[in-house]
Amino acid sequence: MAERLAAVPELSTASFTVPSPPRGLYRDLVRSVVVSGGLVRPSPYSQSGHSGSSGNSTASSSCLTNSGISSRSACDATTDFGANELTVITHRMFSDGYIERMVQAFESGGDPSRELEKWLFELDVEWVLQVREGHGPRRQLQFLFQVQLPYKSASWLQELVGRWILAFIIILVSIKKVAFTVQDTPAVARFGKASISAMLVFVDAIIPVLKEGKLQAMLDMYACVSPRAPYYFTTLVGSPEAHIIFNEIDGLLEIRGNMLSEAISNTMEEVRTLMEDNDSWAIELPRGGGDVHRNTRCMVDYIVSMKKARASTQNSAPRHDPVYLDGLIDDTMDYLKDLLLRKSELFLDPSLRYLFLLNNSYFIAQVVSGPSAECEKYMDSHLDVSWGNAVSSLCCKPKSIFGTTVLCCWKWDNTSSVAKFQSAFHKTYQAQQFWKVPDPQLRCALRKNITKRIVSAYRNYLEEHPEQQKYVIDGNSSPECLEELLTELFEG
């Protein structure tokens, strides 16, 4: 005890002359920032009147391909977990001398656990001290639901994880900041280890609960913990004793980062199993009109969450190599594309099958991957199997010249070619009239390609064979009329 007390005066600085702030001041500041679903937004509950600004930024990119398909990626958005707001709060604590006073009280206050509780109270996470390892998921869930959050919503568990993340980041930054400014680094290290150990018990307890479909929360925690392991504190210069303790803290961070990555991988394996066994494929595909399937949207949501977590890890630690998330994202993308290809075989109509693959591949490209050659491939396949009969009735055969498809015609065309074309065109049009292409840009691109390849071939044929004009009995079969009909296609 004498040794510990002897070390305490070395913590004292001029900042200790500043009066202690009222209890709950920093708690109110922390509560003014909310992490929810990977986004930082102002809290609807703020006793201090401070509001957190959005830390989410979305960059959109657009790229035009040969068929007129553009792609706007929506997953460049990153999560900084309220970094700007937390920096302000941490600086306020530091300038007030509050963190150093907490270290001093922890070392000499007589009851370290009581001082730790006060510290965590100001961070709005004193409830982590009541979390117990070894309890089953159901019991942990019951306890966590009883935690007094600023407000409760349907995503209360995500909100709870968000509160933990904010406090954890403040602790990490605060301990490192104080360790740079005081002489008694062992005292800071001991306080830091006690704080971080208490927080990491929550990780152990929450993982079994989060496995039940809360991937976003796991990714947020992973992005918070993993980039800082295993070298966050070992770069600090201090006494040998402090260095040992800081090494131990980094080891604790590394263990939890590995636990979270394993839990995330296991969750994605469970998701794949559910996707394979989902009965909705067989039920919904035949009557879905080729629309984007809800399972596709679900998987894309997971991929977007992983991409945001990846961006967040790099924001937190630019030198961190997010190889784990990179591999998981690539594997999930490959799996989803393979899944769609296999499930598309449930369609009896090949035209509808390729429209389904086009819609879903385009949706993936729009949201997560950027321009895709698969979209071009599926569009070409859809046009071939849907409208090939109409073109072939003109005695024109598609031929590839230097990678470009052209239509070659012969003079000995049968006089019924126009009638055959009109019949094939209207048959295809009526079959696909109520099929759906939900994205306006893709719908426009598909219509333009049909017009370019089919109606243009029809118009060129009539120009090259004026004797066939007599078979265009009325305006309903003119090229202009067919173009007008195509503007109504794929509305669903």
Salt bridges, closest charged atoms under 4 A:
ASP96 OD2 - ARG92 NE 3.17
GLU107 OE1 - ARG4 NE 3.90
GLU107 OE1 - ARG190 NH2 2.76
GLU115 OE2 - LYS118 NZ 3.58
GLU117 OE1 - ARG114 NH1 3.24
ASP124 OD1 - ARG27 NH2 3.20
ASP124 OD1 - ARG31 NE 3.22
ASP124 OD2 - ARG163 NE 2.61
GLU126 OE1 - ARG27 NH1 2.91
GLU159 OE2 - ARG41 NH2 3.33
ASP204 OD2 - ARG256 NH2 2.90
GLU241 OE2 - ARG190 NH1 2.71
GLU248 OE1 - LYS193 NZ 2.65
GLU276 OE2 - ARG342 NH2 2.64
GLU284 OE1 - HIS293 NE2 3.22
GLU284 OE2 - ARG294 NE 2.86
ASP291 OD2 - LYS436 NZ 3.88
ASP326 OD1 - ARG310 NE 2.25
ASP338 OD2 - ARG342 NE 2.82
GLU374 OE1 - LYS337 NZ 3.74
ASP380 OD1 - ARG453 NH2 2.58
ASP413 OD2 - HIS465 NE2 3.17
GLU480 OE2 - ARG459 NH2 3.85
GLU483 OE2 - ARG459 NH2 2.63
GLU491 OE2 - ARG443 NE 3.69
GLU491 OE2 - ARG447 NH2 2.75
